[in-house]
Amino acid sequence: MTKLTKSLCVGAAAAALLFCGPSRPAYASKPEARTDRGYSPEQTASYYYTEGIKNNIMNGDPQQSVDLFKKVLEIDSTHAPTLFELATLTISEPETALRYSLRANAADTGNIWYRTQLGRLLIATQRYDSAMTVYNSLLKAAPNNPDNYRLIAMLYEQKGDPEKALIILDSAERQLGAVEMLAGYKRQLLLNMKQYDRALVEAKAMVENFPYDEDNYVELAELYTTLGQLAQAQEAYRKAQEINPNSLRVIASLNDFYKRTNDNVRFLSTAAQLFRSKEFPLETKLKFFEELTQTPNYYRDYYVQLGELASSLAITYPEDYRTVELYAKHLIAGGFLEDALSLYKSHLNDSTDRKEPFNTVIEIEAYQKRPDSVAKYTAMALQRFPSDPELYLRKGSISAYMLNNPKEAEPAYREALKYAKTDSLRSVIYGVLGDNYQTLGDYKNCFKSYEKGMKLDTTNAVIYNNYAYFLSLRNERLDKALAMTEKAIRLSPNNPTYLDTYAWVLYQLGRYEEARTPMRQAVSLDRTGNKELFLHYGDILYKLKDNFMASIYWKKALESGYDPEQIEQRLKQIE
């Protein structure tokens, strides 16, 4: 255990002590104050003290109680009960609470309650040497309180002297007999000291002294696992399950055991039990599932078992969209697109402010090449989110690319512009408008849209690339096109599409040797088998009189789906 961990342990113990246990001992009050006109019960320390206690209990107003207790101190600055109460009420400010507690102890040196509070606050403020002095005195005054032994042992551990901590715990055992809390701490201390044999003896003693507590068998099983005694560990787990087969602690520990022993089937089976339990936090389950699915081979080999985990989350937490999405993504990973689509559609009306289900439904319908369905769900999404520019962009794309009707796309893109709130998004929309005008053959508006987009966002590499490419196709303003492709590549250095455009502009300029390198990089970086890249590389190589390699890349373009007639014309040039 690191020093930091030790400090945290002591701090945790302090926190637990600060907020539990008897908080109010019986007090003997001092004589009441009198006014010049005689006895006035409403101006005495006892009155304000009683009102402070009553207010805190009945009204739950700690600040009002603090104000009342401060009035007590104005009358009697050494009123120990009030100082004790103020230390309790200001516990969220440990330094302030400590000052009150020190004054209470100075006023009444024999009160064990005050001294116990002081010890807790000294630990909370990391005054460990002073806390040790206080707890040693408490141990003499109350030798049958196991918490005093525990905290002294923890303070010795904090000081880096675990052997003395063990001596304290041994003395507690001689004084009090077997105390489960102290025995558990002693075993953990031995594990931290890597004294596994002694820890094993303690663990065995725990199950003998407390045989009906499944946690003790779990501790024994975990220790056996650490020592590599797996058969003994399994037997201890079996006994733990006999006592309480539904114990979350037992199942979680077994799950870890199966993970450590690479028993993936049982590991996932116990994981399924944990996933069905609402005691196991959802956030932990989601992170657990994410870690499991990081490795593609593991996901493939245990797809069915992982599906049980995903479906149990969707069933156990139907109101949480994250679990629905997780299960839907699992279905998609297995190729069950229609099942995933149905699941997403069933949650379209769950929330008035959730756009993700609509987006995914539209994406799947588009992937399945069902333009009518894409249009339908896009329209539904726009009814729900009428001011969403991305949905208008999607609507325009349906017309332009799925329905092959770019003229109908323009109004949707214009609507997107109306609702776009940032210059970067407006730049994207102008870029899309430019592409659409290019498809329509309206080059004047095409280039005008590109110019507007570039002014709005000088980092929009897509516009630089597309503008340059369409200039190269028209073989005009090639110097400007070259400058734009160079900027696109600076913004996105390893993009094969941008490298292709750069090489093609160089080709149009007749700079074939310079074009070879970026074109070769584009082909190398591309993972889609882009037929245009193969064709362009073949054209460049042909100009460099490398006919053999040119024919190879033209044939690759043909295999990737390029127009056979055009490839045939190119190959005839070589013949």
C-alpha positions as CSV (number, residue, x, y, z in Angstrom):
1,M,0.0,0.0,0.0
2,T,1.5,3.4,-1.0
3,K,1.7,6.3,1.4
4,L,-1.0,8.0,-0.5
5,T,-3.3,5.0,-0.2
6,K,-2.5,4.8,3.5
7,S,-3.4,8.4,3.9
8,L,-6.7,7.8,2.1
9,C,-7.4,4.8,4.3
10,V,-6.9,6.9,7.5
11,G,-8.9,9.7,6.0
12,A,-11.7,7.4,5.2
13,A,-11.7,6.1,8.7
14,A,-11.8,9.6,10.0
15,A,-14.7,10.5,7.7
16,A,-16.6,7.5,9.0
17,L,-15.9,8.4,12.6
18,L,-16.7,12.1,12.1
19,F,-20.3,11.4,11.1
20,C,-21.3,8.4,13.2
21,G,-21.4,7.4,16.8
22,P,-23.0,9.1,19.8
23,S,-22.8,12.8,19.3
24,R,-24.0,14.3,22.5
25,P,-22.9,13.3,26.0
26,A,-24.6,14.4,29.2
27,Y,-23.4,17.8,30.5
28,A,-23.2,19.6,33.8
29,S,-23.9,23.2,33.2
30,K,-22.3,26.2,35.0
31,P,-24.4,28.6,37.1
32,E,-26.6,30.8,35.0
33,A,-26.0,34.5,34.4
34,R,-28.0,37.2,36.0
35,T,-28.9,40.6,34.6
36,D,-28.8,43.8,36.6
37,R,-32.6,43.4,37.2
38,G,-32.3,39.8,38.4
39,Y,-32.5,36.4,36.9
40,S,-33.4,36.3,33.2
41,P,-33.8,32.8,31.8
42,E,-33.9,34.0,28.2
43,Q,-30.4,35.5,28.4
44,T,-28.6,32.5,30.0
45,A,-26.1,30.1,28.4
46,S,-28.4,27.2,29.1
47,Y,-31.3,28.9,27.3
48,Y,-29.3,29.5,24.1
49,Y,-27.7,26.1,24.3
50,T,-31.0,24.4,24.6
51,E,-32.5,26.4,21.8
52,G,-29.5,25.5,19.6
53,I,-30.0,21.8,20.3
54,K,-33.8,22.0,19.8
55,N,-33.5,24.0,16.6
56,N,-31.0,21.5,15.0
57,I,-33.1,18.5,15.9
58,M,-36.6,19.9,15.2
59,N,-35.9,22.4,12.4
60,G,-32.8,20.9,10.8
61,D,-31.3,24.4,10.6
62,P,-27.6,24.0,11.5
63,Q,-26.6,27.6,10.7
64,Q,-29.3,28.9,13.1
65,S,-27.9,26.5,15.7
66,V,-24.4,27.8,15.1
67,D,-25.6,31.3,15.7
68,L,-27.4,30.3,19.0
69,F,-24.3,28.4,20.2
70,K,-22.1,31.4,19.5
71,K,-24.4,33.5,21.8
72,V,-23.6,30.9,24.5
73,L,-19.9,31.5,24.1
74,E,-20.5,35.3,24.4
75,I,-21.9,34.5,27.9
76,D,-19.5,31.7,28.8
77,S,-16.5,31.2,26.4
78,T,-15.5,27.9,28.2
79,H,-18.9,26.2,27.9
80,A,-17.6,22.8,26.8
81,P,-21.0,21.3,25.6
82,T,-21.4,24.2,23.2
83,L,-17.8,24.0,21.9
84,F,-18.4,20.2,21.3
85,E,-21.6,21.0,19.3
86,L,-19.9,23.7,17.3
87,A,-17.1,21.3,16.4
88,T,-19.8,18.8,15.2
89,L,-21.7,21.4,13.2
90,T,-18.6,22.8,11.5
91,I,-17.3,19.4,10.5
92,S,-17.2,20.4,6.8
93,E,-14.5,22.9,7.8
94,P,-12.1,20.6,9.7
95,E,-9.7,23.3,10.8
96,T,-12.6,25.4,12.3
97,A,-14.0,22.3,13.9
98,L,-10.6,21.4,15.4
99,R,-10.3,24.8,17.1
100,Y,-13.7,24.3,18.8
101,S,-12.8,20.7,19.8
102,L,-9.4,21.8,21.3
103,R,-11.3,24.4,23.4
104,A,-13.8,21.8,24.5
105,N,-11.1,19.4,25.6
106,A,-9.2,22.2,27.4
107,A,-12.4,23.0,29.3
108,D,-13.2,19.4,30.3
109,T,-10.0,17.2,30.1
110,G,-11.7,14.1,31.4
111,N,-14.6,13.8,28.9
112,I,-14.0,10.8,26.6
113,W,-16.5,12.0,24.1
114,Y,-14.7,15.2,23.6
115,R,-11.4,13.4,23.3
116,T,-12.8,11.0,20.8
117,Q,-14.0,13.9,18.7
118,L,-10.6,15.6,18.9
119,G,-8.9,12.4,17.8
120,R,-11.1,12.2,14.7
121,L,-10.4,15.8,13.8
122,L,-6.7,15.5,14.3
123,I,-6.8,12.6,11.8
124,A,-9.0,14.6,9.4
125,T,-6.5,17.5,9.5
126,Q,-3.5,15.1,9.1
127,R,-2.0,15.8,12.5
128,Y,-1.1,12.2,12.9
129,D,1.4,12.5,15.8
130,S,-1.0,14.4,17.9
131,A,-3.8,12.0,17.0
132,M,-1.6,9.1,18.1
133,T,-1.2,10.7,21.5
134,V,-4.9,11.2,21.9
135,Y,-5.8,7.7,20.9
136,N,-3.2,6.1,23.2
137,S,-4.9,8.0,26.0
138,L,-8.3,6.8,24.8
139,L,-7.0,3.3,24.7
140,K,-6.1,3.5,28.4
141,A,-9.4,5.1,29.2
142,A,-11.5,2.7,27.1
143,P,-9.5,-0.5,26.5
144,N,-12.6,-2.4,25.2
145,N,-13.3,-0.1,22.3
146,P,-12.0,-1.9,19.1
147,D,-12.1,1.4,17.1
148,N,-9.3,2.8,19.3
149,Y,-7.1,-0.2,18.4
150,R,-7.9,0.1,14.7
151,L,-7.1,3.7,14.5
152,I,-3.9,3.5,16.4
153,A,-2.8,0.6,14.1
154,M,-3.8,2.7,11.0
155,L,-1.7,5.6,12.4
156,Y,1.3,3.4,12.8
157,E,0.8,2.2,9.2
158,Q,0.6,5.8,8.1
159,K,3.9,6.4,9.7
160,G,5.4,3.5,7.8
161,D,5.6,1.1,10.8
162,P,3.3,-1.8,9.9
163,E,5.0,-4.1,12.4
164,K,3.8,-1.8,15.3
165,A,0.4,-1.8,13.7
166,L,0.4,-5.6,13.9
167,I,1.4,-5.5,17.5
168,I,-1.5,-3.2,18.3
169,L,-3.9,-5.5,16.5
170,D,-2.5,-8.6,18.3
171,S,-3.0,-6.9,21.6
172,A,-6.6,-6.1,20.7
173,E,-7.2,-9.8,20.0
174,R,-5.8,-10.7,23.4
175,Q,-8.0,-8.1,25.1
176,L,-11.2,-8.5,23.1
177,G,-11.0,-11.9,21.4
178,A,-11.8,-12.2,17.7
179,V,-13.3,-9.0,16.3
180,E,-14.2,-9.4,12.6
181,M,-13.4,-5.7,11.7
182,L,-10.0,-5.9,13.3
183,A,-9.2,-9.4,11.9
184,G,-10.1,-8.2,8.4
185,Y,-7.8,-5.2,8.7
186,K,-5.0,-7.3,10.1
187,R,-5.3,-9.7,7.1
188,Q,-5.2,-6.8,4.7
189,L,-2.2,-5.4,6.5
190,L,-0.3,-8.7,6.1
191,L,-1.2,-8.8,2.4
192,N,0.2,-5.3,2.0
193,M,3.4,-6.5,3.7
194,K,3.4,-9.5,1.4
195,Q,3.3,-11.9,4.4
196,Y,1.0,-14.2,2.5
197,D,1.4,-17.2,4.8
198,R,0.5,-15.2,7.9
199,A,-2.4,-13.7,6.0
200,L,-3.6,-17.2,5.0
201,V,-3.6,-18.2,8.7
202,E,-5.7,-15.2,9.5
203,A,-8.1,-15.8,6.7
204,K,-8.6,-19.4,7.8
205,A,-9.2,-18.2,11.4
206,M,-11.9,-15.8,10.1
207,V,-13.9,-18.6,8.5
208,E,-13.6,-20.7,11.6
209,N,-14.6,-17.9,14.0
210,F,-17.4,-16.5,11.6
211,P,-18.4,-19.5,9.5
212,Y,-21.8,-18.0,8.3
213,D,-20.4,-14.9,6.7
214,E,-19.8,-15.5,3.0
215,D,-17.5,-12.5,2.7
216,N,-14.9,-14.3,4.9
217,Y,-14.9,-17.2,2.4
218,V,-14.5,-14.7,-0.4
219,E,-11.5,-13.2,1.3
220,L,-10.0,-16.7,1.8
221,A,-10.7,-17.6,-1.9
222,E,-9.0,-14.4,-3.1
223,L,-6.0,-15.1,-1.0
224,Y,-5.8,-18.6,-2.3
225,T,-6.0,-17.2,-5.8
226,T,-3.1,-14.8,-5.1
227,L,-1.0,-17.7,-3.9
228,G,-1.9,-19.7,-7.0
229,Q,-3.8,-22.4,-5.1
230,L,-6.8,-22.4,-7.5
231,A,-8.4,-25.6,-6.3
232,Q,-8.6,-24.3,-2.8
233,A,-9.9,-21.0,-4.1
234,Q,-12.7,-22.7,-6.0
235,E,-13.7,-24.7,-2.8
236,A,-13.8,-21.5,-0.8
237,Y,-16.0,-19.9,-3.5
238,R,-18.3,-22.9,-3.4
239,K,-18.9,-22.5,0.3
240,A,-19.5,-18.8,-0.1
241,Q,-22.1,-19.6,-2.7
242,E,-23.7,-22.1,-0.4
243,I,-24.2,-19.4,2.2
244,N,-25.5,-16.8,-0.1
245,P,-25.7,-17.7,-3.9
246,N,-27.1,-14.2,-4.7
247,S,-24.4,-12.2,-3.0
248,L,-23.1,-9.5,-5.3
249,R,-19.7,-9.6,-3.5
250,V,-19.4,-13.4,-4.2
251,I,-20.4,-13.1,-7.9
252,A,-18.1,-10.1,-8.5
253,S,-15.2,-11.9,-6.9
254,L,-15.9,-15.0,-8.9
255,N,-16.1,-13.0,-12.0
256,D,-12.6,-11.6,-11.3
257,F,-11.4,-15.2,-10.5
258,Y,-12.6,-16.5,-13.9
259,K,-11.0,-13.5,-15.7
260,R,-7.7,-14.2,-14.0
261,T,-7.9,-17.9,-14.9
262,N,-8.9,-17.2,-18.5
263,D,-12.2,-19.1,-18.1
264,N,-14.0,-16.8,-20.5
265,V,-17.3,-18.8,-20.6
266,R,-17.8,-18.6,-16.8
267,F,-16.3,-15.1,-16.7
268,L,-19.1,-13.9,-19.1
269,S,-21.7,-16.0,-17.3
270,T,-21.0,-14.3,-14.0
271,A,-20.8,-11.0,-15.8
272,A,-24.4,-11.6,-17.0
273,Q,-25.5,-12.1,-13.3
274,L,-23.9,-8.8,-12.4
275,F,-25.5,-7.1,-15.3
276,R,-28.9,-8.3,-14.2
277,S,-28.4,-6.7,-10.8
278,K,-29.4,-3.1,-10.2
279,E,-27.0,-3.0,-7.3
280,F,-24.2,-3.1,-9.7
281,P,-24.0,0.5,-11.0
282,L,-25.0,1.1,-14.6
283,E,-22.0,3.3,-15.3
284,T,-19.7,0.5,-14.3
285,K,-21.6,-1.9,-16.5
286,L,-21.3,0.3,-19.5
287,K,-17.6,0.8,-19.0
288,F,-17.1,-2.9,-18.4
289,F,-18.9,-3.7,-21.7
290,E,-16.9,-1.1,-23.6
291,E,-13.6,-2.7,-22.4
292,L,-14.8,-6.2,-23.3
293,T,-15.6,-5.1,-26.9
294,Q,-12.3,-3.3,-27.6
295,T,-10.7,-6.4,-29.1
296,P,-12.4,-7.5,-32.4
297,N,-11.4,-11.1,-32.0
298,Y,-12.8,-11.4,-28.5
299,Y,-16.0,-9.7,-29.7
300,R,-16.3,-12.2,-32.6
301,D,-15.5,-15.3,-30.5
302,Y,-18.0,-14.4,-27.7
303,Y,-20.6,-12.5,-29.7
304,V,-23.5,-14.5,-28.3
305,Q,-22.4,-14.1,-24.6
306,L,-21.8,-10.4,-25.1
307,G,-25.2,-10.2,-26.7
308,E,-26.7,-11.5,-23.4
309,L,-24.9,-8.7,-21.5
310,A,-26.2,-6.1,-24.0
311,S,-29.7,-7.3,-24.0
312,S,-29.9,-7.6,-20.2
313,L,-28.9,-4.0,-20.0
314,A,-31.6,-3.0,-22.4
315,I,-34.2,-5.0,-20.5
316,T,-33.0,-3.9,-17.0
317,Y,-32.7,-0.2,-17.9
318,P,-35.3,0.4,-20.7
319,E,-35.6,4.1,-19.8
320,D,-31.9,4.8,-20.4
321,Y,-31.2,5.4,-24.1
322,R,-27.6,4.4,-23.7
323,T,-28.5,0.8,-23.1
324,V,-30.8,0.7,-26.0
325,E,-28.1,2.2,-28.3
326,L,-25.5,-0.3,-26.9
327,Y,-27.8,-3.3,-27.8
328,A,-28.6,-1.8,-31.2
329,K,-24.9,-1.3,-32.0
330,H,-24.4,-4.9,-30.9
331,L,-27.0,-6.1,-33.4
332,I,-25.4,-4.0,-36.1
333,A,-22.0,-5.5,-35.4
334,G,-23.6,-8.9,-35.9
335,G,-25.2,-7.9,-39.2
336,F,-28.7,-7.7,-37.8
337,L,-29.5,-4.3,-39.3
338,E,-33.2,-4.8,-39.6
339,D,-33.5,-5.8,-35.9
340,A,-31.4,-2.8,-34.9
341,L,-33.5,-0.6,-37.1
342,S,-36.7,-1.8,-35.4
343,L,-35.2,-1.1,-32.0
344,Y,-34.2,2.4,-32.9
345,K,-37.6,3.1,-34.4
346,S,-39.4,1.9,-31.3
347,H,-37.5,4.7,-29.3
348,L,-38.1,7.6,-31.7
349,N,-40.8,9.0,-29.4
350,D,-39.1,8.4,-26.1
351,S,-37.8,12.0,-25.8
352,T,-38.6,15.3,-27.4
353,D,-35.0,16.4,-27.4
354,R,-33.1,13.3,-28.6
355,K,-32.1,13.4,-32.2
356,E,-29.7,10.4,-32.2
357,P,-32.4,7.7,-32.9
358,F,-33.6,9.6,-35.9
359,N,-30.1,10.1,-37.3
360,T,-29.3,6.4,-36.9
361,V,-32.6,5.3,-38.5
362,I,-31.9,7.6,-41.4
363,E,-28.4,6.3,-41.8
364,I,-29.5,2.7,-41.8
365,E,-32.3,3.3,-44.3
366,A,-29.8,5.2,-46.5
367,Y,-27.3,2.3,-46.3
368,Q,-30.1,-0.1,-47.3
369,K,-30.7,2.2,-50.3
370,R,-34.4,3.0,-49.4
371,P,-34.8,6.7,-50.4
372,D,-38.5,6.8,-49.6
373,S,-37.9,5.7,-46.0
374,V,-35.0,8.1,-45.7
375,A,-37.2,10.9,-46.8
376,K,-40.0,9.8,-44.5
377,Y,-37.8,9.7,-41.3
378,T,-36.0,12.9,-42.3
379,A,-39.4,14.6,-42.5
380,M,-40.4,13.2,-39.1
381,A,-37.2,14.4,-37.7
382,L,-37.7,17.9,-39.1
383,Q,-41.2,18.0,-37.5
384,R,-39.6,17.3,-34.2
385,F,-36.5,19.6,-34.8
386,P,-37.6,22.2,-37.3
387,S,-34.6,24.5,-36.7
388,D,-31.9,21.8,-37.1
389,P,-29.6,22.7,-40.0
390,E,-28.0,19.3,-40.1
391,L,-31.4,17.7,-40.9
392,Y,-31.9,20.1,-43.8
393,L,-28.4,19.2,-45.0
394,R,-29.4,15.6,-44.9
395,K,-32.7,16.3,-46.7
396,G,-30.8,18.0,-49.5
397,S,-28.4,15.1,-49.8
398,I,-31.3,12.7,-50.2
399,S,-32.5,14.8,-53.2
400,A,-29.0,15.3,-54.6
401,Y,-27.5,11.8,-54.3
402,M,-30.2,9.2,-53.5
403,L,-32.9,10.6,-55.8
404,N,-30.5,12.1,-58.3
405,N,-32.3,15.4,-58.2
406,P,-29.8,18.1,-57.3
407,K,-32.2,20.9,-58.3
408,E,-34.5,19.9,-55.5
409,A,-31.6,19.8,-53.1
410,E,-30.9,23.6,-53.2
411,P,-33.9,24.8,-51.2
412,A,-33.0,22.4,-48.4
413,Y,-29.4,23.6,-48.3
414,R,-30.7,27.2,-48.2
415,E,-32.9,26.3,-45.2
416,A,-29.8,24.8,-43.5
417,L,-28.0,28.1,-44.1
418,K,-30.9,30.0,-42.4
419,Y,-30.6,28.0,-39.2
420,A,-26.8,27.5,-39.1
421,K,-25.4,29.4,-36.0
422,T,-21.6,29.2,-36.6
423,D,-19.4,30.3,-39.4
424,S,-17.8,26.9,-39.6
425,L,-21.2,25.2,-40.3
426,R,-22.1,27.9,-42.8
427,S,-18.8,27.3,-44.5
428,V,-19.7,23.6,-44.8
429,I,-23.1,24.4,-46.2
430,Y,-21.7,26.7,-48.8
431,G,-19.3,24.0,-49.7
432,V,-22.2,21.5,-50.2
433,L,-24.0,24.2,-52.3
434,G,-21.0,24.6,-54.4
435,D,-20.8,20.8,-55.1
436,N,-24.5,20.8,-55.9
437,Y,-24.1,23.7,-58.4
438,Q,-21.2,21.8,-60.0
439,T,-23.4,18.8,-60.5
440,L,-26.0,21.1,-62.1
441,G,-23.2,22.6,-64.4
442,D,-23.8,26.1,-62.9
443,Y,-20.1,26.9,-62.4
444,K,-20.7,30.6,-61.8
445,N,-22.7,29.9,-58.6
446,C,-20.5,26.9,-57.8
447,F,-17.3,28.9,-57.5
448,K,-19.2,31.8,-55.8
449,S,-20.4,29.5,-53.1
450,Y,-16.9,28.1,-52.6
451,E,-15.6,31.6,-52.2
452,K,-18.2,32.5,-49.5
453,G,-17.4,29.2,-47.7
454,M,-13.6,29.9,-47.7
455,K,-14.1,33.4,-46.3
456,L,-16.2,32.0,-43.4
457,D,-13.7,29.3,-42.5
458,T,-10.1,29.4,-43.7
459,T,-9.6,25.8,-42.3
460,N,-12.3,24.1,-44.4
461,A,-10.0,21.8,-46.3
462,V,-13.0,20.2,-48.2
463,I,-13.8,23.4,-50.0
464,Y,-10.2,24.0,-51.0
465,N,-10.0,20.5,-52.4
466,N,-13.3,20.5,-54.3
467,Y,-12.8,24.0,-55.6
468,A,-9.4,23.0,-57.0
469,Y,-10.6,19.8,-58.4
470,F,-13.4,21.4,-60.4
471,L,-11.0,24.0,-61.7
472,S,-8.7,21.3,-62.8
473,L,-11.5,19.5,-64.6
474,R,-12.2,22.7,-66.5
475,N,-8.5,23.3,-67.0
476,E,-8.7,26.9,-65.8
477,R,-7.0,29.0,-63.1
478,L,-4.7,26.1,-62.4
479,D,-2.2,28.2,-60.4
480,K,-5.0,29.1,-58.0
481,A,-6.1,25.5,-57.9
482,L,-2.6,24.4,-57.1
483,A,-2.4,26.8,-54.2
484,M,-5.7,25.6,-52.8
485,T,-4.7,21.9,-53.0
486,E,-1.4,22.7,-51.2
487,K,-3.4,24.4,-48.4
488,A,-5.8,21.4,-48.2
489,I,-2.9,19.0,-47.8
490,R,-1.4,21.2,-45.1
491,L,-4.7,21.0,-43.2
492,S,-5.0,17.3,-43.7
493,P,-1.6,15.8,-44.8
494,N,-2.5,12.2,-45.2
495,N,-5.8,12.5,-47.0
496,P,-5.7,10.4,-50.2
497,T,-8.4,12.4,-51.9
498,Y,-6.6,15.7,-51.3
499,L,-3.3,14.1,-52.5
500,D,-5.1,12.9,-55.6
501,T,-6.4,16.4,-56.4
502,Y,-2.9,17.9,-55.8
503,A,-1.3,15.4,-58.2
504,W,-4.1,15.9,-60.8
505,V,-3.6,19.7,-60.8
506,L,0.1,19.1,-61.3
507,Y,-0.8,16.7,-64.2
508,Q,-3.0,19.4,-65.8
509,L,0.0,21.8,-65.5
510,G,2.1,19.3,-67.3
511,R,4.4,18.7,-64.2
512,Y,4.2,14.9,-64.5
513,E,7.3,14.0,-62.5
514,E,6.1,16.2,-59.6
515,A,2.7,14.6,-59.8
516,R,4.0,11.0,-59.4
517,T,4.9,11.2,-55.7
518,P,1.7,12.6,-54.3
519,M,-0.3,10.2,-56.6
520,R,1.7,7.2,-55.3
521,Q,1.0,8.4,-51.7
522,A,-2.7,8.7,-52.5
523,V,-2.9,5.2,-53.8
524,S,-0.9,3.8,-50.9
525,L,-3.0,5.6,-48.2
526,D,-6.4,4.8,-49.8
527,R,-8.3,1.9,-48.2
528,T,-11.4,2.0,-50.4
529,G,-10.0,0.8,-53.8
530,N,-11.0,4.2,-55.3
531,K,-11.1,3.7,-59.1
532,E,-10.4,7.3,-59.8
533,L,-7.1,7.1,-58.0
534,F,-6.0,4.1,-60.1
535,L,-7.0,5.8,-63.3
536,H,-5.2,9.0,-62.5
537,Y,-2.0,7.2,-61.4
538,G,-2.1,5.3,-64.7
539,D,-2.5,8.5,-66.7
540,I,0.5,10.1,-64.9
541,L,2.6,7.0,-65.4
542,Y,1.7,7.0,-69.1
543,K,2.8,10.6,-69.5
544,L,6.1,9.5,-67.9
545,K,6.4,6.8,-70.5
546,D,6.1,4.0,-67.9
547,N,3.6,2.1,-70.1
548,F,3.9,-1.2,-68.3
549,M,2.9,0.3,-64.8
550,A,0.4,2.6,-66.5
551,S,-1.4,-0.5,-67.9
552,I,-1.4,-2.2,-64.5
553,Y,-3.1,0.7,-62.8
554,W,-5.6,1.2,-65.6
555,K,-6.6,-2.4,-65.3
556,K,-6.9,-1.9,-61.5
557,A,-9.3,0.9,-62.2
558,L,-11.3,-1.4,-64.5
559,E,-11.5,-4.1,-61.8
560,S,-12.7,-1.4,-59.4
561,G,-15.6,-0.5,-61.7
562,Y,-14.3,2.1,-64.0
563,D,-15.9,2.6,-67.5
564,P,-14.5,-0.3,-69.6
565,E,-14.7,1.8,-72.8
566,Q,-12.5,4.5,-71.4
567,I,-10.0,2.0,-70.1
568,E,-9.9,0.2,-73.4
569,Q,-9.1,3.5,-75.2
570,R,-6.2,4.1,-72.9
571,L,-4.8,0.6,-73.3
572,K,-5.0,1.0,-77.1
573,Q,-2.6,4.0,-76.8
574,I,0.0,1.7,-75.5
575,E,-0.5,-0.9,-78.2
